[in-house]
Amino acid sequence: MTESHYDLVIVGAGPAGMAAAIDSARAGLRVALLDEQQTAGGQIYRRVGSPALRDRKILGPDYYYGEKLVDSFQRCSIDHIRGASVWEAEADQLCFSVDGGSHRLTFDALLLATGAQERPVPFPGWTAPGVMTCGSAQIMFKTSGLAPAVPVVIAGSGPLLLLVACQLVRAGVPVEAVLDTTPGSHYREALAELGGALRGWRYLLKGVRLLAELRQAGVPLIKNVRQLQALTGSDGQLERVEYSHRGRRYSRVCKTLLVHQGVVPNVQLSRSMGLEHFWSEQQQCWLPRCDLWGESSMAGIYIAGDGGGIGGALAAELQGRLSACAIIHRLGRINQGERDEQARGLRRQLDQQLAIRPFLDRLYRPAAEFLHPADETLVCRCEEVSAGEIRRIAGQGCAGPNQAKAFSRAGMGPCQGRLCGLTVSQLIAEVHQLPIEEVGYYRVRAPIKPVTLGELATMAPQSSHHGAGEVAEK
Ligand SMILES: Cc1cc2nc3c(=O)[nH]c(=O)nc-3n(C[C@H](O)[C@@H](O)[C@H](O)COP(=O)(O)OP(=O)(O)OC[C@H]3O[C@@H](n4cnc5c(N)ncnc54)[C@H](O)[C@@H]3O)c2cc1C
C-alpha cells in the first residue's frame, strides 16, 4: 500500500463535501474526496448524474438542483475516490477500504461531511420484514427505480415523510395512508418559533404544497396517531399495522410499512476520533462541537453539513463553502481579510436557510413513545436487546451506555450502536433521572465499519502496491 498526501481530504460527496471540494480545488489545493457511493450526490442528490427514473416530476426540482453541483464537482481537479468506506480517521491520516483492499491517506486538513442518518424508530414490530424507513425506500427509488411492495402505509413525522409519500404517489405507487405521529401539542409549541418560520416561508410553502398534493391524490392523512405497532402473519412477513387515533384502535393491511422520525447527524467518525460532542436539546441528538467555520475541537479537522447539525441540503452546501474558506486560509492560500470577505455573503445566506430550523425541530421532535419505547420493544437490533432489558440493567446500577455493552451486549453488533445509541442513552437517563449529557454515549472505536481481515491485510507494508492514485478518478 502506498501512502499518499493531500492538502485536504474530504469524507462525503453530498452537498457539503462537494461544495467544499470545488472551492478548495479552485483555490489550488490538492483535494481527495472519498465516499461509499459510486457517484457523487450524497443522500439528497443520490445518482442525480445518472438517475434511474426518467420522469423528472417524480423526484422533483429540489433533487435536480443537484445536477449543477455534481457537474461543477466533476469538472474540477479533485481525486474522487468512489466506493470508499472510511473506517478510521486520526489527526493527520485516515484509512479506507475500496474494492476489497485498504489504503491510507495523509492530509494537512480533513473535512468530515458525512451527513445524516434517519433517527432510529423503535416501536413494537419495527424489525419485522416489510418494515423499512422512508429513506431506504427513497434510496431504492433513486438508485434502481424500485418501489416498495403494495399496499404501502407510511408512518411517522417530519418533512421527509411527506416528501417520500408524494414521490411514491407521483410514480403511481398507491399509498394507503399516511399516519402522522406528530403529537398535537407540538403544533402549539412550535408556534413559539413562528418568527423564524415566517423567515423560512419558502419551506413552509413547500410543506403546504406536499400536503395539498397528498390530499388531491386522495391519500388519507391521519394526524395524532399513537401506539404504532407492526404485526406479522404466519409467514413471518408484515401483514398489518395497528395504531390508536382519538382513543380508538385501528388496523390496516399492508405489505410495506415505511417509517420515519426525522434525521440525526452521522457522528460515528467524529466520535471515533474523540472529538468533543454535546447534547442538543433542540434536535434531540448529539452534535460535534464546532466553531463558526466548522472547525472541531481538534485543530485542522472540520465538519460541515448535516453531520454537524441538521440544516438541510442548501445549508450543507453553504457550510461546506464556509469550511473551505477557513481551510484555504489555514493552508496559506488567502489572507484573513479575504477569508472574511468571502464568508460574509455565505453567512447571510446560511442564516436565512437555518431560520426555520427551531420551528421544524419543535414541531417534528419525535413523540415520547419513540424516544422512550415500551419494555417489550427491541432497541439494539443487532444483539436483540429490548428496552426492558436496558431499564433492568440500569436499575441494577449500569451507569451508562458503555457499561450497557458489558451488561447486555447492546451496541456490540456490526452497526456499532449507530441504531441503538440514542435510545440506550435516553433509557438509562430516564431510569437514573439524569440529564442525558451526564449519561453520555457509546465510545465509538475504529474500525467504524465492518472490515474483513483480507482488507486489513492489504495494509501490511509488504503487500503489493496499490496507490490511492490507482483507485482515484479525476
Ligand atoms: C436516507 C436519507 C434521505 C434523504 N433524502 C432527502 C431528500 O430527498 N430531500 C432533502 O431535502 N433531504 C434529504 N435528506 C436530508 C439530507 O441528507 C440533506 O440535508 C443533505 O443531503 C445533507 O448534505 P450533507 O452533504 O451534509 O450529507 P449527505 O448528503 O448525507 O452526504 C454524506 C455522504 O457521506 C458519505 N459517508 C458517510 N460516512 C462515510 C464513511 N465513513 N465513508 C465514506 N463515505 C461516507 C455518504 O455515503 C454520503 O454520500 C435525506 C437524509 C437521509 C438520511
The ligand as an SDF file (V2000), in Angstrom:
LIG
                    3D

 53 58  0  0  0  0  0  0  0  0999 V2000
  -31.7770    8.4640    3.7250 C   0  0  0  0  0  0  0  0  0  0  0  0
  -31.8900    9.9650    3.6370 C   0  0  0  0  0  0  0  0  0  0  0  0
  -32.5920   10.5340    2.5830 C   0  0  0  0  0  0  0  0  0  0  0  0
  -32.6960   11.9260    2.4840 C   0  0  0  0  0  0  0  0  0  0  0  0
  -33.4040   12.4560    1.4370 N   0  0  0  0  0  0  0  0  0  0  0  0
  -33.5660   13.7880    1.3720 C   0  0  0  0  0  0  0  0  0  0  0  0
  -34.3550   14.3770    0.3330 C   0  0  0  0  0  0  0  0  0  0  0  0
  -34.8930   13.6880   -0.5190 O   0  0  0  0  0  0  0  0  0  0  0  0
  -34.5090   15.7220    0.3350 N   0  0  0  0  0  0  0  0  0  0  0  0
  -33.9080   16.5140    1.2650 C   0  0  0  0  0  0  0  0  0  0  0  0
  -34.0740   17.7370    1.2240 O   0  0  0  0  0  0  0  0  0  0  0  0
  -33.1390   15.9850    2.2480 N   0  0  0  0  0  0  0  0  0  0  0  0
  -32.9760   14.6540    2.3270 C   0  0  0  0  0  0  0  0  0  0  0  0
  -32.2320   14.1080    3.3560 N   0  0  0  0  0  0  0  0  0  0  0  0
  -31.5430   15.0100    4.2930 C   0  0  0  0  0  0  0  0  0  0  0  0
  -30.1780   15.2700    3.6660 C   0  0  0  0  0  0  0  0  0  0  0  0
  -29.3060   14.2430    3.7930 O   0  0  0  0  0  0  0  0  0  0  0  0
  -29.6380   16.5670    3.4250 C   0  0  0  0  0  0  0  0  0  0  0  0
  -29.9900   17.5730    4.2690 O   0  0  0  0  0  0  0  0  0  0  0  0
  -28.2870   16.7450    2.7410 C   0  0  0  0  0  0  0  0  0  0  0  0
  -28.0650   15.7080    1.8290 O   0  0  0  0  0  0  0  0  0  0  0  0
  -27.1270   16.8830    3.7080 C   0  0  0  0  0  0  0  0  0  0  0  0
  -25.9610   17.0210    2.9760 O   0  0  0  0  0  0  0  0  0  0  0  0
  -24.5460   16.5690    3.5300 P   0  0  0  0  0  0  0  0  0  0  0  0
  -23.5590   16.9620    2.4850 O   0  0  0  0  0  0  0  0  0  0  0  0
  -24.3840   17.0780    4.8990 O   0  0  0  0  0  0  0  0  0  0  0  0
  -24.5990   14.9930    3.6410 O   0  0  0  0  0  0  0  0  0  0  0  0
  -25.1270   13.8270    2.7140 P   0  0  0  0  0  0  0  0  0  0  0  0
  -25.8190   14.3130    1.5180 O   0  0  0  0  0  0  0  0  0  0  0  0
  -25.8620   12.9100    3.6190 O   0  0  0  0  0  0  0  0  0  0  0  0
  -23.7820   13.1150    2.2390 O   0  0  0  0  0  0  0  0  0  0  0  0
  -22.9480   12.4100    3.1280 C   0  0  0  0  0  0  0  0  0  0  0  0
  -22.1320   11.4230    2.3320 C   0  0  0  0  0  0  0  0  0  0  0  0
  -21.1350   10.8900    3.1910 O   0  0  0  0  0  0  0  0  0  0  0  0
  -20.9230    9.5520    2.8460 C   0  0  0  0  0  0  0  0  0  0  0  0
  -20.3280    8.8840    4.0050 N   0  0  0  0  0  0  0  0  0  0  0  0
  -20.7730    8.8990    5.2870 C   0  0  0  0  0  0  0  0  0  0  0  0
  -19.9400    8.2010    6.0810 N   0  0  0  0  0  0  0  0  0  0  0  0
  -18.9480    7.7300    5.2830 C   0  0  0  0  0  0  0  0  0  0  0  0
  -17.7950    6.9390    5.5070 C   0  0  0  0  0  0  0  0  0  0  0  0
  -17.4510    6.5060    6.7370 N   0  0  0  0  0  0  0  0  0  0  0  0
  -17.0230    6.6150    4.4500 N   0  0  0  0  0  0  0  0  0  0  0  0
  -17.3230    7.0590    3.2060 C   0  0  0  0  0  0  0  0  0  0  0  0
  -18.3950    7.8260    2.9300 N   0  0  0  0  0  0  0  0  0  0  0  0
  -19.2010    8.1490    3.9620 C   0  0  0  0  0  0  0  0  0  0  0  0
  -22.2870    9.0290    2.4620 C   0  0  0  0  0  0  0  0  0  0  0  0
  -22.1950    7.9290    1.5870 O   0  0  0  0  0  0  0  0  0  0  0  0
  -22.9200   10.2530    1.8020 C   0  0  0  0  0  0  0  0  0  0  0  0
  -22.8200   10.2090    0.4030 O   0  0  0  0  0  0  0  0  0  0  0  0
  -32.1030   12.7410    3.4620 C   0  0  0  0  0  0  0  0  0  0  0  0
  -31.4090   12.1590    4.5290 C   0  0  0  0  0  0  0  0  0  0  0  0
  -31.2970   10.7920    4.6220 C   0  0  0  0  0  0  0  0  0  0  0  0
  -30.5450   10.1880    5.7800 C   0  0  0  0  0  0  0  0  0  0  0  0
  1  2  1  0
  2  3  1  0
  2 52  2  0
  3  4  2  0
  4  5  1  0
  4 50  1  0
  5  6  2  0
  6  7  1  0
  6 13  1  0
  7  8  2  0
  7  9  1  0
  9 10  1  0
 10 11  2  0
 10 12  1  0
 12 13  2  0
 13 14  1  0
 14 15  1  0
 14 50  1  0
 15 16  1  0
 16 17  1  0
 16 18  1  0
 18 19  1  0
 18 20  1  0
 20 21  1  0
 20 22  1  0
 22 23  1  0
 23 24  1  0
 24 25  2  0
 24 26  1  0
 24 27  1  0
 27 28  1  0
 28 29  2  0
 28 30  1  0
 28 31  1  0
 31 32  1  0
 32 33  1  0
 33 34  1  0
 33 48  1  0
 34 35  1  0
 35 36  1  0
 35 46  1  0
 36 37  1  0
 36 45  1  0
 37 38  2  0
 38 39  1  0
 39 40  1  0
 39 45  2  0
 40 41  1  0
 40 42  2  0
 42 43  1  0
 43 44  2  0
 44 45  1  0
 46 47  1  0
 46 48  1  0
 48 49  1  0
 50 51  2  0
 51 52  1  0
 52 53  1  0
M  END
$$$$
